[in-house]
Amino acid sequence: MAKTYDYLFKLLLIGDSGVGKTCLLFRFSEDAFNTTFISTIGIDFKIRTIELDGKKIKLQIWDTAGQERFRTITTAYYRGAMGIMLAYDITNEKSFDNIKNWIRNIEEHASSDVERMILGNKCDMNEKRQVSKEKGEKLAIDYGIKFLETSAKSSINVEEAFFTLARDIMTKLNRKMNDNSSPGAGGPVKITENRSKKSSFFRCTLL
């Protein structure tokens, strides 16, 4: 059966338990919000196909468990991720402070050129806010990462976050392809699909 998409991007949602990663995923993949979610056990994923610049992009979005006991399982999924969203809860300062630890995990386990984005989730709960938007923006600037405040419940900036990350990945891929097809370069970039029982993602290989 012919493919119905031009690209497949593997994305990862990471952050402390309870910050709303699963709710963000369901809002984006199914446009739904459910307050009865239990904590993710290990890892789960959803798929949604979007269109950017006339190209169909299949997003395979992995939702990771935030609990420490699952950390060795979830870090295995950093490899091959093309984009990673780091989520914290604006009503929980500890989850914000731990973003630095999650960034260290990315540096240890993910590709060096993975696209990253910080999400301050639950911005609909402004009356319980513990982390100012300015603090989130400053942290993102310090690490050179894009930042958005989101609300899965109110559907604020959820679409924008995923589309922005996908666009950044596609821009980087196109730049690599152009660089490697220019005179004197090592040749074009071949986009191939690696399949295993655990994951499916595209890898760029110099021809």
PyRosetta script that sets phi, psi and omega in degrees:
from pyrosetta import init, pose_from_sequence

init()
pose = pose_from_sequence("MAKTYDYLFKLLLIGDSGVGKTCLLFRFSEDAFNTTFISTIGIDFKIRTIELDGKKIKLQIWDTAGQERFRTITTAYYRGAMGIMLAYDITNEKSFDNIKNWIRNIEEHASSDVERMILGNKCDMNEKRQVSKEKGEKLAIDYGIKFLETSAKSSINVEEAFFTLARDIMTKLNRKMNDNSSPGAGGPVKITENRSKKSSFFRCTLL")
pose.set_psi(1, 135.0)
pose.set_omega(1, -176.4)
pose.set_phi(2, -68.5)
pose.set_psi(2, 147.4)
pose.set_omega(2, 176.7)
pose.set_phi(3, -65.8)
pose.set_psi(3, 146.5)
pose.set_omega(3, 178.7)
pose.set_phi(4, -108.2)
pose.set_psi(4, 18.3)
pose.set_omega(4, -179.7)
pose.set_phi(5, -145.9)
pose.set_psi(5, 158.9)
pose.set_omega(5, 179.7)
pose.set_phi(6, -92.7)
pose.set_psi(6, -34.5)
pose.set_omega(6, -178.7)
pose.set_phi(7, -136.3)
pose.set_psi(7, 152.5)
pose.set_omega(7, 171.5)
pose.set_phi(8, -122.5)
pose.set_psi(8, 118.3)
pose.set_omega(8, 179.8)
pose.set_phi(9, -110.7)
pose.set_psi(9, 130.1)
pose.set_omega(9, 175.4)
pose.set_phi(10, -95.4)
pose.set_psi(10, 119.9)
pose.set_omega(10, 178.7)
pose.set_phi(11, -114.6)
pose.set_psi(11, 155.2)
pose.set_omega(11, -178.1)
pose.set_phi(12, -130.7)
pose.set_psi(12, 135.7)
pose.set_omega(12, 173.1)
pose.set_phi(13, -107.4)
pose.set_psi(13, 119.4)
pose.set_omega(13, 179.6)
pose.set_phi(14, -129.1)
pose.set_psi(14, 162.6)
pose.set_omega(14, -178.7)
pose.set_phi(15, 148.1)
pose.set_psi(15, 172.5)
pose.set_omega(15, -178.4)
pose.set_phi(16, -61.7)
pose.set_psi(16, 158.9)
pose.set_omega(16, 175.4)
pose.set_phi(17, -64.0)
pose.set_psi(17, 136.6)
pose.set_omega(17, 175.1)
pose.set_phi(18, 89.8)
pose.set_psi(18, 3.2)
pose.set_omega(18, -178.4)
pose.set_phi(19, -83.5)
pose.set_psi(19, -8.8)
pose.set_omega(19, 175.9)
pose.set_phi(20, 103.5)
pose.set_psi(20, 22.9)
pose.set_omega(20, -178.8)
pose.set_phi(21, -61.6)
pose.set_psi(21, -46.2)
pose.set_omega(21, -179.4)
pose.set_phi(22, -64.6)
pose.set_psi(22, -38.8)
pose.set_omega(22, 178.3)
pose.set_phi(23, -64.8)
pose.set_psi(23, -39.9)
pose.set_omega(23, 176.3)
pose.set_phi(24, -61.5)
pose.set_psi(24, -43.8)
pose.set_omega(24, -179.0)
pose.set_phi(25, -63.0)
pose.set_psi(25, -44.9)
pose.set_omega(25, -179.0)
pose.set_phi(26, -69.1)
pose.set_psi(26, -35.6)
pose.set_omega(26, 177.4)
pose.set_phi(27, -62.9)
pose.set_psi(27, -41.5)
pose.set_omega(27, -178.5)
pose.set_phi(28, -75.5)
pose.set_psi(28, -43.6)
pose.set_omega(28, -173.3)
pose.set_phi(29, -80.3)
pose.set_psi(29, -31.7)
pose.set_omega(29, -174.3)
pose.set_phi(30, -128.8)
pose.set_psi(30, 2.1)
pose.set_omega(30, -176.2)
pose.set_phi(31, 50.3)
pose.set_psi(31, 46.8)
pose.set_omega(31, -178.2)
pose.set_phi(32, -133.6)
pose.set_psi(32, 155.5)
pose.set_omega(32, 176.5)
pose.set_phi(33, -134.5)
pose.set_psi(33, 132.1)
pose.set_omega(33, -177.1)
pose.set_phi(34, -135.7)
pose.set_psi(34, 123.5)
pose.set_omega(34, -177.9)
pose.set_phi(35, -85.5)
pose.set_psi(35, -1.1)
pose.set_omega(35, -174.8)
pose.set_phi(36, -101.8)
pose.set_psi(36, 13.6)
pose.set_omega(36, 178.5)
pose.set_phi(37, -60.2)
pose.set_psi(37, 138.6)
pose.set_omega(37, 169.5)
pose.set_phi(38, -94.5)
pose.set_psi(38, 163.1)
pose.set_omega(38, -178.8)
pose.set_phi(39, -59.6)
pose.set_psi(39, 139.5)
pose.set_omega(39, 178.7)
pose.set_phi(40, -62.3)
pose.set_psi(40, 133.5)
pose.set_omega(40, 178.1)
pose.set_phi(41, -99.0)
pose.set_psi(41, 107.3)
pose.set_omega(41, -179.5)
pose.set_phi(42, 77.2)
pose.set_psi(42, -96.3)
pose.set_omega(42, -176.1)
pose.set_phi(43, -157.5)
pose.set_psi(43, 148.1)
pose.set_omega(43, 178.3)
pose.set_phi(44, -143.0)
pose.set_psi(44, 166.2)
pose.set_omega(44, 177.4)
pose.set_phi(45, -149.4)
pose.set_psi(45, 157.8)
pose.set_omega(45, 175.1)
pose.set_phi(46, -130.1)
pose.set_psi(46, 160.7)
pose.set_omega(46, 179.9)
pose.set_phi(47, -126.8)
pose.set_psi(47, 137.6)
pose.set_omega(47, 170.7)
pose.set_phi(48, -143.9)
pose.set_psi(48, 137.2)
pose.set_omega(48, 177.3)
pose.set_phi(49, -100.9)
pose.set_psi(49, 128.0)
pose.set_omega(49, 179.8)
pose.set_phi(50, -120.9)
pose.set_psi(50, 171.2)
pose.set_omega(50, 176.9)
pose.set_phi(51, -121.9)
pose.set_psi(51, 129.9)
pose.set_omega(51, 177.9)
pose.set_phi(52, -134.5)
pose.set_psi(52, 125.5)
pose.set_omega(52, 176.8)
pose.set_phi(53, 50.3)
pose.set_psi(53, 41.2)
pose.set_omega(53, 177.0)
pose.set_phi(54, 78.8)
pose.set_psi(54, 3.5)
pose.set_omega(54, 179.3)
pose.set_phi(55, -110.0)
pose.set_psi(55, 138.5)
pose.set_omega(55, 175.2)
pose.set_phi(56, -88.7)
pose.set_psi(56, 125.3)
pose.set_omega(56, -176.9)
pose.set_phi(57, -119.9)
pose.set_psi(57, 120.7)
pose.set_omega(57, 177.5)
pose.set_phi(58, -89.2)
pose.set_psi(58, 118.2)
pose.set_omega(58, -180.0)
pose.set_phi(59, -98.8)
pose.set_psi(59, 119.6)
pose.set_omega(59, 174.4)
pose.set_phi(60, -103.8)
pose.set_psi(60, 106.8)
pose.set_omega(60, -169.8)
pose.set_phi(61, -109.1)
pose.set_psi(61, 116.9)
pose.set_omega(61, -178.0)
pose.set_phi(62, -95.8)
pose.set_psi(62, 128.4)
pose.set_omega(62, -179.8)
pose.set_phi(63, -103.4)
pose.set_psi(63, 114.4)
pose.set_omega(63, -174.2)
pose.set_phi(64, -99.6)
pose.set_psi(64, 152.5)
pose.set_omega(64, 175.7)
pose.set_phi(65, -74.4)
pose.set_psi(65, 139.7)
pose.set_omega(65, -179.4)
pose.set_phi(66, -90.3)
pose.set_psi(66, -13.6)
pose.set_omega(66, -176.2)
pose.set_phi(67, -68.7)
pose.set_psi(67, 144.9)
pose.set_omega(67, -176.9)
pose.set_phi(68, -57.7)
pose.set_psi(68, -35.7)
pose.set_omega(68, -174.5)
pose.set_phi(69, -68.6)
pose.set_psi(69, -15.7)
pose.set_omega(69, 178.6)
pose.set_phi(70, -101.0)
pose.set_psi(70, 2.4)
pose.set_omega(70, -171.5)
pose.set_phi(71, -59.6)
pose.set_psi(71, -39.6)
pose.set_omega(71, -178.8)
pose.set_phi(72, -68.8)
pose.set_psi(72, -27.6)
pose.set_omega(72, 177.2)
pose.set_phi(73, -72.7)
pose.set_psi(73, -48.8)
pose.set_omega(73, -172.2)
pose.set_phi(74, -71.7)
pose.set_psi(74, -30.9)
pose.set_omega(74, -178.8)
pose.set_phi(75, -64.8)
pose.set_psi(75, -24.7)
pose.set_omega(75, 177.8)
pose.set_phi(76, -63.2)
pose.set_psi(76, -24.3)
pose.set_omega(76, -177.6)
pose.set_phi(77, -86.5)
pose.set_psi(77, -4.7)
pose.set_omega(77, 175.7)
pose.set_phi(78, -65.8)
pose.set_psi(78, -35.5)
pose.set_omega(78, -178.4)
pose.set_phi(79, -66.5)
pose.set_psi(79, 129.1)
pose.set_omega(79, -179.3)
pose.set_phi(80, 89.2)
pose.set_psi(80, -11.2)
pose.set_omega(80, 177.1)
pose.set_phi(81, -68.1)
pose.set_psi(81, 134.3)
pose.set_omega(81, 179.3)
pose.set_phi(82, -97.0)
pose.set_psi(82, -20.2)
pose.set_omega(82, 177.6)
pose.set_phi(83, -148.5)
pose.set_psi(83, 139.8)
pose.set_omega(83, -179.1)
pose.set_phi(84, -130.1)
pose.set_psi(84, 128.6)
pose.set_omega(84, 174.3)
pose.set_phi(85, -102.7)
pose.set_psi(85, 126.4)
pose.set_omega(85, 178.0)
pose.set_phi(86, -103.5)
pose.set_psi(86, 113.8)
pose.set_omega(86, -175.1)
pose.set_phi(87, -107.8)
pose.set_psi(87, 139.7)
pose.set_omega(87, 170.1)
pose.set_phi(88, -132.3)
pose.set_psi(88, 167.3)
pose.set_omega(88, -178.5)
pose.set_phi(89, -102.8)
pose.set_psi(89, 120.8)
pose.set_omega(89, -177.0)
pose.set_phi(90, -65.3)
pose.set_psi(90, -13.9)
pose.set_omega(90, 178.5)
pose.set_phi(91, -96.7)
pose.set_psi(91, 6.4)
pose.set_omega(91, -177.4)
pose.set_phi(92, -135.5)
pose.set_psi(92, 99.4)
pose.set_omega(92, -174.8)
pose.set_phi(93, -64.0)
pose.set_psi(93, -32.1)
pose.set_omega(93, 179.9)
pose.set_phi(94, -62.6)
pose.set_psi(94, -39.0)
pose.set_omega(94, 179.5)
pose.set_phi(95, -65.4)
pose.set_psi(95, -30.7)
pose.set_omega(95, 176.0)
pose.set_phi(96, -71.8)
pose.set_psi(96, -44.8)
pose.set_omega(96, 179.9)
pose.set_phi(97, -60.4)
pose.set_psi(97, -32.3)
pose.set_omega(97, -177.4)
pose.set_phi(98, -76.8)
pose.set_psi(98, -8.9)
pose.set_omega(98, 177.8)
pose.set_phi(99, -56.6)
pose.set_psi(99, -37.3)
pose.set_omega(99, 178.9)
pose.set_phi(100, -61.5)
pose.set_psi(100, -36.9)
pose.set_omega(100, 177.4)
pose.set_phi(101, -67.8)
pose.set_psi(101, -39.5)
pose.set_omega(101, 178.4)
pose.set_phi(102, -65.5)
pose.set_psi(102, -37.3)
pose.set_omega(102, 177.6)
pose.set_phi(103, -64.1)
pose.set_psi(103, -38.5)
pose.set_omega(103, 176.8)
pose.set_phi(104, -63.0)
pose.set_psi(104, -38.2)
pose.set_omega(104, 176.9)
pose.set_phi(105, -61.5)
pose.set_psi(105, -40.4)
pose.set_omega(105, 177.9)
pose.set_phi(106, -62.0)
pose.set_psi(106, -46.0)
pose.set_omega(106, -178.2)
pose.set_phi(107, -62.3)
pose.set_psi(107, -31.4)
pose.set_omega(107, -178.6)
pose.set_phi(108, -82.5)
pose.set_psi(108, -34.0)
pose.set_omega(108, -168.1)
pose.set_phi(109, -117.0)
pose.set_psi(109, -19.1)
pose.set_omega(109, -175.0)
pose.set_phi(110, -101.1)
pose.set_psi(110, 169.9)
pose.set_omega(110, 175.5)
pose.set_phi(111, -62.6)
pose.set_psi(111, 147.2)
pose.set_omega(111, -176.2)
pose.set_phi(112, -67.7)
pose.set_psi(112, -21.4)
pose.set_omega(112, -177.8)
pose.set_phi(113, -108.6)
pose.set_psi(113, 20.8)
pose.set_omega(113, 179.0)
pose.set_phi(114, -65.1)
pose.set_psi(114, 139.9)
pose.set_omega(114, 176.4)
pose.set_phi(115, -77.0)
pose.set_psi(115, 139.3)
pose.set_omega(115, -177.5)
pose.set_phi(116, -129.4)
pose.set_psi(116, 154.2)
pose.set_omega(116, 176.1)
pose.set_phi(117, -150.4)
pose.set_psi(117, 138.7)
pose.set_omega(117, 176.6)
pose.set_phi(118, -101.1)
pose.set_psi(118, 131.8)
pose.set_omega(118, 178.7)
pose.set_phi(119, -118.7)
pose.set_psi(119, 122.5)
pose.set_omega(119, 171.9)
pose.set_phi(120, -92.5)
pose.set_psi(120, 98.4)
pose.set_omega(120, -172.6)
pose.set_phi(121, -87.8)
pose.set_psi(121, 165.2)
pose.set_omega(121, -180.0)
pose.set_phi(122, 69.7)
pose.set_psi(122, 36.1)
pose.set_omega(122, -178.9)
pose.set_phi(123, -70.9)
pose.set_psi(123, -6.0)
pose.set_omega(123, 173.3)
pose.set_phi(124, -74.0)
pose.set_psi(124, -16.2)
pose.set_omega(124, -178.3)
pose.set_phi(125, -98.1)
pose.set_psi(125, 53.8)
pose.set_omega(125, -173.2)
pose.set_phi(126, -63.5)
pose.set_psi(126, -28.7)
pose.set_omega(126, -178.1)
pose.set_phi(127, -70.2)
pose.set_psi(127, -18.0)
pose.set_omega(127, 178.8)
pose.set_phi(128, -108.2)
pose.set_psi(128, 11.3)
pose.set_omega(128, -175.3)
pose.set_phi(129, -59.3)
pose.set_psi(129, 132.3)
pose.set_omega(129, 173.1)
pose.set_phi(130, -114.4)
pose.set_psi(130, -17.6)
pose.set_omega(130, -177.5)
pose.set_phi(131, -121.6)
pose.set_psi(131, 118.0)
pose.set_omega(131, -179.1)
pose.set_phi(132, -70.3)
pose.set_psi(132, 155.1)
pose.set_omega(132, 177.3)
pose.set_phi(133, -61.4)
pose.set_psi(133, -35.4)
pose.set_omega(133, -179.9)
pose.set_phi(134, -62.9)
pose.set_psi(134, -38.0)
pose.set_omega(134, 177.8)
pose.set_phi(135, -64.5)
pose.set_psi(135, -41.0)
pose.set_omega(135, 177.3)
pose.set_phi(136, -63.4)
pose.set_psi(136, -43.7)
pose.set_omega(136, 179.8)
pose.set_phi(137, -63.6)
pose.set_psi(137, -40.7)
pose.set_omega(137, -179.0)
pose.set_phi(138, -65.5)
pose.set_psi(138, -41.9)
pose.set_omega(138, 178.9)
pose.set_phi(139, -60.9)
pose.set_psi(139, -43.7)
pose.set_omega(139, 179.9)
pose.set_phi(140, -62.8)
pose.set_psi(140, -42.1)
pose.set_omega(140, 178.9)
pose.set_phi(141, -63.1)
pose.set_psi(141, -41.9)
pose.set_omega(141, -179.5)
pose.set_phi(142, -58.5)
pose.set_psi(142, -34.3)
pose.set_omega(142, -177.8)
pose.set_phi(143, -100.4)
pose.set_psi(143, -0.6)
pose.set_omega(143, -179.2)
pose.set_phi(144, 67.7)
pose.set_psi(144, 38.0)
pose.set_omega(144, -176.3)
pose.set_phi(145, -118.7)
pose.set_psi(145, 146.4)
pose.set_omega(145, 175.3)
pose.set_phi(146, -71.7)
pose.set_psi(146, 155.7)
pose.set_omega(146, -174.2)
pose.set_phi(147, -140.4)
pose.set_psi(147, 140.0)
pose.set_omega(147, 172.1)
pose.set_phi(148, -145.0)
pose.set_psi(148, 145.1)
pose.set_omega(148, 167.5)
pose.set_phi(149, -93.4)
pose.set_psi(149, 137.3)
pose.set_omega(149, -174.1)
pose.set_phi(150, -130.4)
pose.set_psi(150, 163.1)
pose.set_omega(150, 169.8)
pose.set_phi(151, -143.0)
pose.set_psi(151, 113.7)
pose.set_omega(151, 176.0)
pose.set_phi(152, -67.7)
pose.set_psi(152, -36.3)
pose.set_omega(152, -178.2)
pose.set_phi(153, -64.9)
pose.set_psi(153, -47.1)
pose.set_omega(153, -177.1)
pose.set_phi(154, -95.5)
pose.set_psi(154, 2.7)
pose.set_omega(154, 179.9)
pose.set_phi(155, 56.4)
pose.set_psi(155, 48.3)
pose.set_omega(155, 179.1)
pose.set_phi(156, -99.7)
pose.set_psi(156, 119.7)
pose.set_omega(156, 173.3)
pose.set_phi(157, 63.5)
pose.set_psi(157, 11.3)
pose.set_omega(157, -179.3)
pose.set_phi(158, -70.7)
pose.set_psi(158, -50.3)
pose.set_omega(158, 177.3)
pose.set_phi(159, -59.3)
pose.set_psi(159, -45.3)
pose.set_omega(159, -177.9)
pose.set_phi(160, -59.5)
pose.set_psi(160, -40.4)
pose.set_omega(160, -178.3)
pose.set_phi(161, -62.1)
pose.set_psi(161, -51.2)
pose.set_omega(161, -177.2)
pose.set_phi(162, -68.1)
pose.set_psi(162, -39.7)
pose.set_omega(162, 179.1)
pose.set_phi(163, -66.4)
pose.set_psi(163, -39.3)
pose.set_omega(163, 179.1)
pose.set_phi(164, -63.6)
pose.set_psi(164, -44.5)
pose.set_omega(164, 179.8)
pose.set_phi(165, -64.5)
pose.set_psi(165, -42.9)
pose.set_omega(165, 179.0)
pose.set_phi(166, -63.0)
pose.set_psi(166, -40.2)
pose.set_omega(166, 179.4)
pose.set_phi(167, -65.2)
pose.set_psi(167, -40.2)
pose.set_omega(167, 179.0)
pose.set_phi(168, -63.4)
pose.set_psi(168, -39.4)
pose.set_omega(168, 178.1)
pose.set_phi(169, -65.2)
pose.set_psi(169, -44.2)
pose.set_omega(169, -178.7)
pose.set_phi(170, -66.0)
pose.set_psi(170, -39.2)
pose.set_omega(170, 177.1)
pose.set_phi(171, -60.8)
pose.set_psi(171, -42.9)
pose.set_omega(171, 179.7)
pose.set_phi(172, -65.6)
pose.set_psi(172, -42.3)
pose.set_omega(172, 178.1)
pose.set_phi(173, -61.4)
pose.set_psi(173, -45.7)
pose.set_omega(173, -179.6)
pose.set_phi(174, -63.1)
pose.set_psi(174, -38.2)
pose.set_omega(174, 178.9)
pose.set_phi(175, -64.7)
pose.set_psi(175, -41.5)
pose.set_omega(175, 178.0)
pose.set_phi(176, -63.3)
pose.set_psi(176, -42.4)
pose.set_omega(176, -179.6)
pose.set_phi(177, -64.6)
pose.set_psi(177, -41.0)
pose.set_omega(177, 178.9)
pose.set_phi(178, -68.0)
pose.set_psi(178, -41.5)
pose.set_omega(178, -179.7)
pose.set_phi(179, -62.0)
pose.set_psi(179, -39.1)
pose.set_omega(179, -174.9)
pose.set_phi(180, -86.9)
pose.set_psi(180, -6.8)
pose.set_omega(180, 175.4)
pose.set_phi(181, -105.1)
pose.set_psi(181, -0.7)
pose.set_omega(181, 178.5)
pose.set_phi(182, -77.1)
pose.set_psi(182, 159.7)
pose.set_omega(182, 179.8)
pose.set_phi(183, -55.8)
pose.set_psi(183, 132.1)
pose.set_omega(183, 177.9)
pose.set_phi(184, 88.9)
pose.set_psi(184, -6.4)
pose.set_omega(184, 179.8)
pose.set_phi(185, -83.9)
pose.set_psi(185, 172.7)
pose.set_omega(185, -175.0)
pose.set_phi(186, -80.2)
pose.set_psi(186, 3.0)
pose.set_omega(186, 179.6)
pose.set_phi(187, 117.1)
pose.set_psi(187, 174.4)
pose.set_omega(187, -176.8)
pose.set_phi(188, -71.5)
pose.set_psi(188, 166.2)
pose.set_omega(188, 176.1)
pose.set_phi(189, -97.4)
pose.set_psi(189, 127.6)
pose.set_omega(189, 178.6)
pose.set_phi(190, -95.2)
pose.set_psi(190, 127.3)
pose.set_omega(190, 177.6)
pose.set_phi(191, -95.4)
pose.set_psi(191, 113.5)
pose.set_omega(191, -179.3)
pose.set_phi(192, -119.8)
pose.set_psi(192, 155.2)
pose.set_omega(192, -178.6)
pose.set_phi(193, -105.6)
pose.set_psi(193, 123.2)
pose.set_omega(193, 176.6)
pose.set_phi(194, -97.0)
pose.set_psi(194, 130.1)
pose.set_omega(194, -180.0)
pose.set_phi(195, -121.3)
pose.set_psi(195, 137.6)
pose.set_omega(195, 171.8)
pose.set_phi(196, -148.7)
pose.set_psi(196, 177.2)
pose.set_omega(196, 179.1)
pose.set_phi(197, -67.9)
pose.set_psi(197, -26.7)
pose.set_omega(197, -174.7)
pose.set_phi(198, -90.5)
pose.set_psi(198, -34.2)
pose.set_omega(198, -173.9)
pose.set_phi(199, -153.9)
pose.set_psi(199, 164.4)
pose.set_omega(199, 177.1)
pose.set_phi(200, -143.0)
pose.set_psi(200, 121.0)
pose.set_omega(200, -175.4)
pose.set_phi(201, -156.2)
pose.set_psi(201, 161.8)
pose.set_omega(201, 178.5)
pose.set_phi(202, -90.7)
pose.set_psi(202, 143.4)
pose.set_omega(202, 175.8)
pose.set_phi(203, -125.7)
pose.set_psi(203, 138.0)
pose.set_omega(203, 178.8)
pose.set_phi(204, -90.2)
pose.set_psi(204, 127.6)
pose.set_omega(204, -179.6)
pose.set_phi(205, -126.8)
pose.set_psi(205, 128.7)
pose.set_omega(205, 176.7)
pose.set_phi(206, -71.7)
pose.set_psi(206, 128.8)
pose.set_omega(206, 179.1)
pose.set_phi(207, -83.0)
pose.dump_pdb("model.pdb")
